[in-house]
């Protein structure tokens, strides 16, 4: 059975590393360009005050385009791309190498393919996310301040370097790592759940399609592999978002409100107050 699933995957040893990183960076950049406006709108919704006029995604996007044009939907984009590509390289390297090691360590236990994939992918996802946060968090802090500048009373900046300089001046290096603990708590378990769901769901789908059984027609086509991987990604994304979104709302508020007036300086109490004052739906802004 292990060999049959091997036909649908490319492991780390067989991977063309140069192509993997170059193509991966290109795809990541393309996806970021397409989805970045959603991040900007989501971030503004997450930090909106009760007095904010724009209370839904459409009104936020409409206000940005009306005031700043299309570039308004890409505030902080340069900062994200500059820092996120090396962070993504670090993440993928840690992910694949840890996954290979985890699979080898699990071999003596003779677990089922689905269970083995869930554990190995989950451990790899959590480990790689932990390493990547050392790069992602400063990028988040800077880019989120650029995303919300001028909105609902937030400060204005001339660019990413201006944000970093002001944060360092007021809070030191700790200011760039504001929300690091919450990022780890948010994204490491989420990454573990995502990759565990992704790996195990693919094997479940292949078993459902009778791949590796006596009714198997042989090596699956590229189109079939891509469809199964896409289905696994959808299942994994839906599962992980249930964990990520509430904590992501808290983390964003902590990182954005960090250098604002004193009423925002005790973030945890503010975030707890989200539930009684705005309800659980407020904690899940942009979950879908």
Rosetta silent file (secondary structure, phi, psi, omega in degrees, C-alpha in Angstrom):
SEQUENCE: XXXXXXXXXXXXXXXXXXXXXXXXXXXXXXXXXXXXXXXXXXXXXXXXXXXXXXXXXXXXXXXXXXXXXXXXXXXXXXXXXXXXXXXXXXXXXXXXXXXXXXXXXXXXXXXXXXXXXXXXXXXXXXXXXXXXXXXXXXXXXXXXXXXXXXXXXXXXXXXXXXXXXXXXXXXXXXXXXXXXXXXXXXXXXXXXXXXXXXXXXXXXXXXXXXXXXXXXXXXXXXXXXXXXXXXXXXXXXXXXXXXXXXXXXXXXXXXXXXXXXXXXXXXXXXXXXXXXXXXXXXXXXXXX
SCORE:     score description
SCORE:     0.000 S_00000001
   1 L     0.000  -40.303 -178.535    0.000    0.000    0.000 S_00000001
   2 H   -60.693  -38.932 -179.378    2.833    2.435    0.853 S_00000001
   3 H   -68.634  -36.489  179.979    4.322    1.993   -2.592 S_00000001
   4 H   -63.774  -40.365  177.497    0.964    2.618   -4.265 S_00000001
   5 H   -69.471  -29.125  178.497    0.579    5.945   -2.429 S_00000001
   6 H   -61.337  -24.655  177.852    4.160    6.746   -3.370 S_00000001
   7 L   -68.767  -20.017 -177.700    3.011    6.905   -6.996 S_00000001
   8 L   -99.727    0.546 -176.815    0.889    9.929   -6.121 S_00000001
   9 L  -132.680  159.160  173.574    3.594   11.847   -4.229 S_00000001
  10 L  -119.099  114.931 -177.540    7.118   13.194   -4.729 S_00000001
  11 L   -82.385  173.384 -172.454    9.245   12.825   -1.620 S_00000001
  12 H   -61.319  -38.703 -177.081   12.043   15.166   -0.517 S_00000001
  13 H   -66.003  -34.464 -177.526   14.899   12.993   -1.834 S_00000001
  14 H   -88.796   -4.554 -173.457   13.447   12.876   -5.374 S_00000001
  15 L   -76.633  135.800  172.186   12.483   16.550   -5.423 S_00000001
  16 L   -77.718  101.308 -171.720   14.232   18.989   -7.779 S_00000001
  17 H   -61.290  -43.156 -178.509   15.128   21.563   -5.092 S_00000001
  18 H   -61.566  -49.763  179.907   15.910   24.441   -7.477 S_00000001
  19 H   -63.774  -38.046 -179.386   12.665   24.041   -9.392 S_00000001
  20 H   -59.073  -47.354 -177.347   10.789   23.504   -6.128 S_00000001
  21 H   -74.230  -41.876 -178.081   11.936   26.816   -4.641 S_00000001
  22 H   -66.854  -50.475 -179.945   11.749   28.889   -7.847 S_00000001
  23 H   -65.992  -40.483  179.201    8.337   27.603   -8.916 S_00000001
  24 H   -61.534  -42.901  178.331    7.106   27.667   -5.324 S_00000001
  25 H   -64.169  -39.757  179.155    8.163   31.296   -4.869 S_00000001
  26 H   -65.487  -44.604  178.911    6.490   32.224   -8.159 S_00000001
  27 H   -64.748  -41.248  179.652    3.246   30.475   -7.275 S_00000001
  28 H   -62.133  -42.000  178.691    3.265   31.985   -3.793 S_00000001
  29 H   -62.641  -43.194  179.699    3.748   35.469   -5.249 S_00000001
  30 H   -62.455  -44.262  178.835    0.906   34.917   -7.708 S_00000001
  31 H   -64.202  -40.120  179.810   -1.468   33.694   -5.002 S_00000001
  32 H   -63.350  -42.113  177.865   -0.477   36.616   -2.755 S_00000001
  33 H   -59.294  -43.220 -176.465   -1.208   39.127   -5.546 S_00000001
  34 H   -70.269  -37.938 -172.364   -4.641   37.586   -6.087 S_00000001
  35 H  -101.251   -7.286 -174.988   -5.636   37.312   -2.420 S_00000001
  36 H   -58.513  -42.128  177.866   -3.865   40.304   -0.875 S_00000001
  37 H   -56.149  -34.103  177.789   -6.871   42.667   -1.170 S_00000001
  38 H   -63.624  -40.494  178.934   -8.860   40.156    0.891 S_00000001
  39 H   -63.802  -41.195  179.529   -6.188   40.333    3.614 S_00000001
  40 H   -61.845  -48.604 -179.291   -6.317   44.130    3.632 S_00000001
  41 H   -63.772  -43.853  179.770  -10.104   44.183    3.950 S_00000001
  42 H   -60.514  -44.702 -178.897  -10.080   41.427    6.596 S_00000001
  43 H   -62.623  -41.116  178.881   -7.455   43.230    8.675 S_00000001
  44 H   -64.952  -38.763  177.806   -9.428   46.482    8.592 S_00000001
  45 H   -65.831  -37.844 -177.350  -12.565   44.680    9.694 S_00000001
  46 H   -67.477  -28.864 -177.444  -10.710   42.988   12.533 S_00000001
  47 H  -104.445    4.871 -178.420   -9.445   46.283   13.989 S_00000001
  48 L   -62.970  139.840  176.827  -12.559   48.350   13.305 S_00000001
  49 L   -89.224  173.564  179.404  -13.907   50.273   16.294 S_00000001
  50 L   -64.363  -24.234 -177.402  -17.563   50.631   17.203 S_00000001
  51 L   -87.414   -3.013 -177.380  -17.543   54.078   15.609 S_00000001
  52 L   -63.839  135.869 -179.421  -16.301   52.839   12.224 S_00000001
  53 L   -74.986  -39.384 -176.931  -18.642   53.747    9.373 S_00000001
  54 L   -85.007  111.076 -172.305  -17.592   50.795    7.203 S_00000001
  55 L  -113.187    2.658  177.360  -19.012   47.702    8.882 S_00000001
  56 L  -142.763  167.395 -173.579  -18.774   45.047    6.162 S_00000001
  57 H   -59.906  -41.449 -177.418  -16.255   43.804    3.602 S_00000001
  58 H   -64.245  -44.082 -178.991  -17.922   45.469    0.632 S_00000001
  59 H   -67.572  -34.508  177.272  -18.046   48.920    2.230 S_00000001
  60 H   -65.249  -48.292  179.920  -14.387   48.641    3.346 S_00000001
  61 H   -62.716  -41.461 -179.977  -13.244   47.673   -0.161 S_00000001
  62 H   -63.930  -41.702  178.900  -15.409   50.371   -1.746 S_00000001
  63 H   -64.907  -39.723  178.823  -14.018   53.015    0.607 S_00000001
  64 H   -63.829  -47.051 -178.670  -10.413   51.991   -0.121 S_00000001
  65 H   -65.494  -39.641 -179.925  -10.873   52.106   -3.893 S_00000001
  66 H   -64.999  -38.185 -176.704  -12.730   55.417   -3.696 S_00000001
  67 H   -84.791  -42.583 -172.302  -10.023   57.035   -1.558 S_00000001
  68 H  -121.688   -0.710 -175.736   -6.818   55.447   -2.891 S_00000001
  69 L    74.169 -168.585  179.316   -7.770   53.576   -6.028 S_00000001
  70 H   -57.527  -38.270  178.696   -6.654   49.989   -6.642 S_00000001
  71 H   -55.774  -24.799  178.792   -3.276   50.628   -4.899 S_00000001
  72 H   -63.380  -27.109  178.897   -5.272   51.070   -1.682 S_00000001
  73 H   -80.485   -5.092 -178.198   -6.081   47.360   -1.778 S_00000001
  74 H  -121.668   28.701  176.527   -2.344   46.567   -1.874 S_00000001
  75 L   -63.982  127.756  179.984   -1.074   48.582    1.085 S_00000001
  76 L    83.761    4.433 -176.193    1.933   46.833    2.600 S_00000001
  77 H   -62.599  -43.085 -179.469    2.230   44.429   -0.324 S_00000001
  78 H   -59.290  -41.627  178.776    5.925   45.178   -0.941 S_00000001
  79 H   -63.065  -43.310 -178.606    6.761   44.441    2.681 S_00000001
  80 H   -63.727  -47.251 -178.139    4.889   41.137    2.601 S_00000001
  81 H   -65.301  -42.386 -178.753    6.547   39.908   -0.605 S_00000001
  82 H   -59.905  -42.058 -177.093   10.028   40.994    0.496 S_00000001
  83 H   -93.117  -28.417 -171.980    9.844   39.109    3.758 S_00000001
  84 H   -76.374  -29.565 -179.916    7.401   36.317    3.023 S_00000001
  85 H   -63.535  -51.265  175.818    9.347   34.636    0.219 S_00000001
  86 H   -62.936  -33.345  177.411   12.376   33.777    2.414 S_00000001
  87 H   -65.372  -38.467  179.324    9.975   32.843    5.211 S_00000001
  88 H   -67.840  -38.054  176.614    8.146   30.522    2.830 S_00000001
  89 H   -61.523  -44.508  177.770   11.440   28.923    1.755 S_00000001
  90 H   -61.104  -43.925 -178.932   12.268   28.320    5.423 S_00000001
  91 H   -61.643  -49.537 -176.132    8.799   26.892    6.037 S_00000001
  92 H   -66.565  -37.414  178.229    8.866   24.489    3.086 S_00000001
  93 H   -63.686  -48.637  179.201   12.382   23.283    3.862 S_00000001
  94 H   -63.440  -38.304 -178.773   11.502   22.572    7.491 S_00000001
  95 H   -61.794  -52.832 -174.384    8.198   20.993    6.430 S_00000001
  96 H   -69.548  -41.665 -179.852    9.620   18.512    3.937 S_00000001
  97 H   -68.152  -39.777  178.333   12.686   17.503    5.936 S_00000001
  98 H   -67.863  -36.785  179.691   10.670   17.056    9.145 S_00000001
  99 H   -62.654  -44.708  179.147    8.010   15.072    7.283 S_00000001
 100 H   -60.945  -45.328  179.777   10.591   12.612    5.928 S_00000001
 101 H   -62.812  -42.405 -178.840   12.108   12.167    9.402 S_00000001
 102 H   -64.102  -41.362  178.524    8.670   11.710   11.013 S_00000001
 103 H   -61.273  -42.463 -179.985    7.655    9.028    8.489 S_00000001
 104 H   -64.957  -39.154 -179.378   10.869    7.104    9.181 S_00000001
 105 H   -69.154  -26.044 -177.667   10.354    7.301   12.948 S_00000001
 106 H   -86.667  -14.650 -176.327    6.786    5.992   12.591 S_00000001
 107 H   -54.067  -44.221 -178.087    7.675    2.964   10.428 S_00000001
 108 H   -63.502  -19.898 -176.202    8.330    0.571   13.373 S_00000001
 109 H   -81.190  -11.802  177.102    4.839    1.223   14.787 S_00000001
 110 L    53.317   46.183  177.415    3.116   -0.305   11.711 S_00000001
 111 L   -79.221  164.454  175.750    0.322    2.257   11.709 S_00000001
 112 L   -67.080  157.805 -179.485   -2.185    2.558    8.882 S_00000001
 113 H   -57.149  -42.247 -177.905   -1.225    4.791    5.960 S_00000001
 114 H   -65.148  -45.307  179.594   -3.886    7.354    6.899 S_00000001
 115 H   -65.570  -43.576  179.694   -2.821    7.534   10.554 S_00000001
 116 H   -60.710  -43.834  179.912    0.855    7.639    9.647 S_00000001
 117 H   -64.888  -40.856 -179.450    0.266   10.467    7.177 S_00000001
 118 H   -62.768  -45.218 -177.635   -1.803   12.443    9.698 S_00000001
 119 H   -69.001  -49.327 -177.067    0.865   12.223   12.422 S_00000001
 120 H   -62.979  -45.867  179.240    3.888   12.848   10.176 S_00000001
 121 H   -66.904  -37.759  179.535    2.273   15.748    8.317 S_00000001
 122 H   -64.510  -46.294  177.887    0.921   17.221   11.541 S_00000001
 123 H   -62.463  -43.168  179.637    4.301   17.185   13.272 S_00000001
 124 H   -63.966  -41.903  179.965    5.980   18.628   10.165 S_00000001
 125 H   -63.977  -42.998 -179.990    3.368   21.357    9.837 S_00000001
 126 H   -66.274  -44.795 -178.410    3.669   22.425   13.464 S_00000001
 127 H   -63.455  -47.231 -177.737    7.494   22.413   13.435 S_00000001
 128 H   -66.234  -37.014  178.135    7.838   24.348   10.174 S_00000001
 129 H   -65.076  -39.262  178.811    5.266   26.927   11.261 S_00000001
 130 H   -60.316  -45.866  178.688    7.140   27.492   14.523 S_00000001
 131 H   -64.527  -42.211 -174.991   10.381   28.245   12.657 S_00000001
 132 H   -67.373  -25.730 -178.192    8.646   30.452   10.084 S_00000001
 133 H   -62.629  -25.281  178.738    7.058   32.694   12.751 S_00000001
 134 H   -63.960  -24.432  176.582   10.474   34.220   13.488 S_00000001
 135 H  -100.466  -40.463 -174.921   10.269   35.828   10.025 S_00000001
 136 H   -65.819  -38.666 -173.650    6.499   36.084    9.565 S_00000001
 137 H   -62.971  -49.382  176.393    5.689   37.996   12.764 S_00000001
 138 H   -59.226  -36.645  177.545    7.776   41.146   12.050 S_00000001
 139 H   -64.205  -41.962  177.922    6.359   41.136    8.503 S_00000001
 140 H   -60.385  -47.676 -177.318    2.837   40.869    9.950 S_00000001
 141 H   -58.287  -48.019 -177.704    3.399   43.741   12.376 S_00000001
 142 H   -69.002  -49.312 -175.427    4.689   46.084    9.664 S_00000001
 143 H   -65.504  -37.021 -179.007    2.266   45.091    6.905 S_00000001
 144 H   -68.574  -34.628  176.319   -0.816   45.236    9.138 S_00000001
 145 H   -67.393  -34.087  175.955    0.020   48.753   10.281 S_00000001
 146 H   -70.633  -36.482 -179.287    0.320   49.741    6.618 S_00000001
 147 H   -62.773  -37.334 -173.322   -2.988   48.039    5.813 S_00000001
 148 H  -103.239    4.328 -177.050   -4.936   50.020    8.414 S_00000001
 149 L   -59.544  134.554 -179.573   -3.119   53.364    8.249 S_00000001
 150 L    78.905   -3.950 -177.350   -5.546   56.257    8.184 S_00000001
 151 L  -101.080  129.079  175.326   -8.467   53.940    8.931 S_00000001
 152 L    53.271   39.837  174.860  -10.568   54.398   12.064 S_00000001
 153 L    87.628    7.416 -178.936   -8.014   56.757   13.625 S_00000001
 154 L   -80.091  153.787 -175.236   -4.832   54.787   12.890 S_00000001
 155 L   -67.121  160.562  176.588   -1.527   56.543   12.204 S_00000001
 156 L  -101.639  146.082  179.642   -0.130   57.292    8.744 S_00000001
 157 L  -133.684  156.934  179.484    3.222   55.958    7.517 S_00000001
 158 L   -91.304   -7.430  179.358    5.444   56.636    4.506 S_00000001
 159 L   161.262 -178.112 -177.362    6.291   52.961    4.012 S_00000001
 160 H   -62.066  -40.466  179.693    7.431   49.734    5.602 S_00000001
 161 H   -65.197  -34.959  177.866   10.789   51.134    6.753 S_00000001
 162 H   -64.573  -41.879  177.614    8.998   54.051    8.412 S_00000001
 163 H   -62.079  -49.944 -177.679    6.786   51.609   10.341 S_00000001
 164 H   -60.274  -41.914 -179.230    9.744   49.477   11.427 S_00000001
 165 H   -62.779  -43.978 -178.658   11.735   52.553   12.502 S_00000001
 166 H   -70.077  -36.947  177.798    8.875   53.936   14.606 S_00000001
 167 H   -66.212  -44.314  178.931    8.125   50.567   16.201 S_00000001
 168 H   -63.495  -38.406 -179.471   11.801   50.062   17.102 S_00000001
 169 H   -66.122  -38.382 -174.954   12.018   53.593   18.479 S_00000001
 170 H   -89.199  -35.260 -173.415    8.981   53.181   20.724 S_00000001
 171 H  -126.023   -3.745 -177.071    9.135   49.500   21.724 S_00000001
 172 L    73.460 -167.761 -177.692   12.508   48.145   20.630 S_00000001
 173 H   -62.379  -26.207  178.555   12.911   44.779   18.924 S_00000001
 174 H   -62.831  -27.875  179.554   10.077   43.417   21.083 S_00000001
 175 H   -64.448  -33.993  179.025    7.730   45.708   19.200 S_00000001
 176 H   -76.254  -14.661  178.209    8.405   43.842   15.967 S_00000001
 177 L  -112.000   23.304  175.739    7.590   40.579   17.719 S_00000001
 178 L   -64.356  127.879 -178.576    4.387   41.793   19.327 S_00000001
 179 L    87.861    8.495 -178.523    1.931   38.925   19.153 S_00000001
 180 H   -60.102  -45.379  179.719    4.661   36.293   18.613 S_00000001
 181 H   -60.085  -44.166  178.732    3.225   34.025   21.296 S_00000001
 182 H   -67.016  -34.260  177.450   -0.267   34.301   19.857 S_00000001
 183 H   -63.409  -42.990  177.898    1.089   33.685   16.358 S_00000001
 184 H   -63.863  -45.938 -179.758    2.712   30.466   17.541 S_00000001
 185 H   -64.608  -32.999 -178.792   -0.440   29.443   19.401 S_00000001
 186 H   -78.774  -54.452 -167.825   -2.552   30.332   16.351 S_00000001
 187 H   -89.393  -28.257  178.987   -0.545   29.069   13.404 S_00000001
 188 H   -66.741  -51.888  175.143    1.460   26.128   14.756 S_00000001
 189 H   -62.916  -37.376  179.470   -1.610   24.086   15.782 S_00000001
 190 H   -63.353  -43.129  178.188   -3.439   25.341   12.697 S_00000001
 191 H   -64.574  -39.277  177.425   -0.562   24.275   10.458 S_00000001
 192 H   -61.284  -45.867  179.987   -0.464   20.910   12.219 S_00000001
 193 H   -65.247  -42.426 -178.562   -4.201   20.434   11.659 S_00000001
 194 H   -60.680  -52.777 -175.756   -3.979   21.637    8.038 S_00000001
 195 H   -70.557  -34.801  176.294   -1.133   19.338    7.032 S_00000001
 196 H   -64.213  -44.508  178.938   -2.481   16.411    9.037 S_00000001
 197 H   -65.469  -40.468 -178.541   -5.889   16.823    7.376 S_00000001
 198 H   -63.408  -49.432 -178.209   -4.278   17.329    3.964 S_00000001
 199 H   -67.076  -45.617 -176.741   -2.106   14.218    4.144 S_00000001
 200 H   -73.224  -36.205 -178.729   -4.680   11.891    5.690 S_00000001
 201 H   -66.519  -35.670  177.039   -7.626   13.102    3.573 S_00000001
 202 H   -62.429  -43.832  179.543   -5.705   12.403    0.356 S_00000001
 203 H   -66.518  -36.001  176.281   -5.042    8.841    1.447 S_00000001
 204 H   -64.137  -42.770 -179.808   -8.680    8.440    2.438 S_00000001
 205 H   -65.276  -43.170  179.019   -9.770    9.725   -0.979 S_00000001
 206 H   -62.141  -39.319  178.234   -7.336    7.426   -2.800 S_00000001
 207 H   -65.831  -38.437  177.368   -8.625    4.479   -0.793 S_00000001
 208 H   -62.548  -35.404  179.089  -12.192    5.515   -1.642 S_00000001
 209 L   -83.824    4.862  177.222  -11.138    5.563   -5.314 S_00000001
 210 L    64.721   30.217  175.685   -9.684    2.060   -4.787 S_00000001
 211 L   -74.047  131.250 -179.352   -6.131    3.147   -5.594 S_00000001
 212 L    88.203    3.354  177.668   -3.672    0.413   -4.599 S_00000001
 213 L  -102.954 -179.005 -178.907   -6.372   -2.294   -4.542 S_00000001
 214 L   -66.279  -20.278  178.839   -7.017   -5.156   -6.955 S_00000001
 215 L   -90.239    4.370 -177.719   -9.396   -2.856   -8.861 S_00000001
 216 L   -67.804  137.896 -179.014   -6.661   -0.266   -9.344 S_00000001
 217 L   -90.526    3.771 -179.782   -6.054    0.717  -12.971 S_00000001
 218 L   113.145 -158.488 -179.601   -2.377    1.562  -12.370 S_00000001
 219 L   -62.810  126.270 -178.335   -0.572    4.856  -11.969 S_00000001
 220 L   -68.916  155.788  179.360   -3.196    7.660  -11.761 S_00000001
 221 L   -72.624  161.004  178.919   -3.205   10.478  -14.301 S_00000001
 222 H   -60.174  -40.314 -179.928   -1.797   13.913  -13.463 S_00000001
 223 H   -61.966  -40.356 -179.457   -5.291   15.408  -13.638 S_00000001
 224 H   -67.319  -40.863  178.009   -6.595   12.853  -11.149 S_00000001
 225 H   -62.323  -44.063 -179.144   -3.709   13.515   -8.754 S_00000001
 226 H   -64.216  -38.851  179.503   -4.305   17.282   -8.945 S_00000001
 227 H   -65.907  -41.509  179.099   -8.028   16.848   -8.259 S_00000001
 228 H   -66.262  -41.469  178.685   -7.360   14.670   -5.217 S_00000001
 229 H   -65.284  -39.087  177.935   -4.761   17.130   -3.906 S_00000001
 230 H   -64.201  -42.314  178.084   -7.177   20.027   -4.456 S_00000001
 231 H   -63.075  -40.839  176.900   -9.910   18.166   -2.579 S_00000001
 232 H   -62.505  -39.000  178.537   -7.451   17.470    0.238 S_00000001
 233 H   -65.119  -39.512  178.647   -6.539   21.159    0.352 S_00000001
 234 H   -64.854  -45.287  178.997  -10.191   22.208    0.607 S_00000001
 235 H   -62.070  -44.830 -179.096  -10.841   19.764    3.445 S_00000001
 236 H   -64.311  -42.803 -179.604   -7.669   20.870    5.240 S_00000001
 237 H   -63.846  -42.509  179.388   -8.437   24.577    4.813 S_00000001
 238 H   -64.847  -38.553 -179.586  -11.971   24.233    6.131 S_00000001
 239 H   -68.491  -46.984 -175.481  -10.754   22.262    9.139 S_00000001
 240 H   -69.880  -32.679 -177.314   -7.879   24.588   10.013 S_00000001
 241 H   -63.640  -27.879  178.335   -9.866   27.826    9.608 S_00000001
 242 H   -63.184  -29.178  179.395  -12.114   26.825   12.500 S_00000001
 243 H   -88.589  -40.244 -169.837   -9.049   27.027   14.754 S_00000001
 244 H   -73.581  -45.633 -165.965   -7.209   29.945   13.164 S_00000001
 245 H   -58.627  -48.328  179.835   -9.790   32.686   12.667 S_00000001
 246 H   -60.774  -44.617 -179.682  -10.740   33.593   16.275 S_00000001
 247 H   -69.276  -31.400  178.482   -7.102   33.679   17.418 S_00000001
 248 H   -65.735  -37.483  176.686   -6.091   35.558   14.262 S_00000001
 249 H   -61.811  -44.554  178.203   -8.563   38.335   15.141 S_00000001
 250 H   -62.626  -46.980 -178.121   -6.988   38.646   18.607 S_00000001
 251 H   -60.358  -43.614 -179.028   -3.437   38.577   17.184 S_00000001
 252 H   -62.049  -43.750  178.509   -4.208   41.272   14.604 S_00000001
 253 H   -63.331  -40.760  178.915   -5.669   43.592   17.226 S_00000001
 254 H   -62.410  -44.703 -176.995   -2.656   43.051   19.471 S_00000001
 255 H   -71.679  -34.899 -178.036   -0.179   43.781   16.676 S_00000001
 256 H   -81.527  -41.646 -176.423   -2.029   46.828   15.327 S_00000001
 257 H   -82.642    1.257 -172.023   -3.085   48.421   18.623 S_00000001
 258 L   -57.013  -35.596 -176.007    0.297   47.888   20.244 S_00000001
 259 L  -114.421   20.244  176.824    1.537   51.504   20.010 S_00000001
 260 L   -91.004  179.956 -175.510   -1.803   53.298   20.203 S_00000001
 261 L   -52.739  168.535 -168.760   -3.181   55.093   23.307 S_00000001
 262 H   -59.448  -27.388 -177.304   -3.382   53.440   26.717 S_00000001
 263 H   -66.199  -14.217  177.093   -6.877   52.042   26.339 S_00000001
 264 H  -104.928    6.128 -173.785   -5.409   49.534   23.870 S_00000001
 265 L   -83.939   -6.759  174.604   -2.344   48.670   25.970 S_00000001
 266 L  -116.927   74.790 -167.621   -4.013   45.775   27.819 S_00000001
 267 H   -63.027  -34.573 -173.854   -4.963   43.778   24.748 S_00000001
 268 H   -62.688  -42.758  179.401   -6.065   40.515   26.330 S_00000001
 269 H   -64.851  -35.806  177.371   -8.916   42.133   28.268 S_00000001
 270 H   -63.727  -40.697 -176.288   -9.949   43.957   25.123 S_00000001
 271 H   -71.465  -38.557  176.563  -10.001   40.719   23.165 S_00000001
 272 H   -61.226  -34.407 -177.671  -12.007   38.869   25.800 S_00000001
 273 H   -70.038  -12.389  177.457  -14.496   41.729   25.661 S_00000001
 274 H   -60.926  -37.970 -174.514  -15.051   40.969   21.982 S_00000001
 275 H   -68.072  -53.157  179.966  -17.236   37.999   22.891 S_00000001
 276 H   -69.783  -31.914 -174.408  -19.752   39.680   25.220 S_00000001
 277 H   -86.236  -30.890 -175.439  -19.771   42.990   23.320 S_00000001
 278 H  -127.315   -9.782  175.963  -19.739   41.745   19.728 S_00000001
 279 L    88.808  167.903 -178.409  -20.343   38.021   19.918 S_00000001
 280 H   -66.436  -28.207  179.024  -18.489   34.980   18.606 S_00000001
 281 H   -62.412  -32.734  177.765  -19.185   35.980   15.009 S_00000001
 282 H   -63.855  -34.897  179.569  -16.961   39.029   15.559 S_00000001
 283 H   -71.268  -18.958 -177.192  -14.137   36.684   16.527 S_00000001
 284 L  -110.219   28.973  178.920  -14.621   34.811   13.263 S_00000001
 285 L   -54.588  128.539  178.015  -14.564   37.770   10.882 S_00000001
 286 L    65.723   29.219  173.105  -13.690   36.534    7.414 S_00000001
 287 L   -66.075  -28.249  176.879  -13.684   32.883    8.387 S_00000001
 288 L  -129.600    0.000    0.000  -15.350   32.385    5.024 S_00000001
